[in-house]
């Protein structure tokens, strides 16, 4: 598998091992700890479309999204940080997030 980032700047994040109620907070925390050019390789058991919408809304073009694998059994996505020198760092979001992947076959993050 070939990516545009070096292996040294790719950090694995397997969401399947994180309790559903903590997933989005853990994902946002991981993304916010990355520097320009670094990549989080995200692995999940479903396509997290609501999460991708939240990432786009929260970070805009500062997080590039690239599917590495997209199958019914596993989804692998590279989230690469791209912050131009003139752009500010991503803003911290409020502690309480609205929504989540709950419902429609999602991960149920908004549920207890």
Phi, psi and omega in degrees: 000132183248131175234167181275359179249155177284155181299335181289338182254015178253121182246123182286144174219106180262102183292341182295338181266004182252132179306138185307320184290346181253356189301307185296318178299319180293320180295313179297319178298318179295315179299319183287347178270352180276151176259167178310131178089346179277157187227137171255120177270106186268130178239135181212167180265000176209163180282115187273062185302316177299322177298317179299321176297319178295320179296316178298317181294320186282321188244349182059226181280006181281346176237114178272135185248124181224116177289129175262322178214139180216088180232166179298334182271331186204141175238131177236125182230133171267123173255112182250132181278129179225096180244115176292154182304328183273352182270142175288161176295156179303139179286146175287134179273158176302153182299321181270116178266143175269150175075202182153193180272004186304139177083162175060031179083009180283189186277351177077023185301327183281348179272169181280000000 
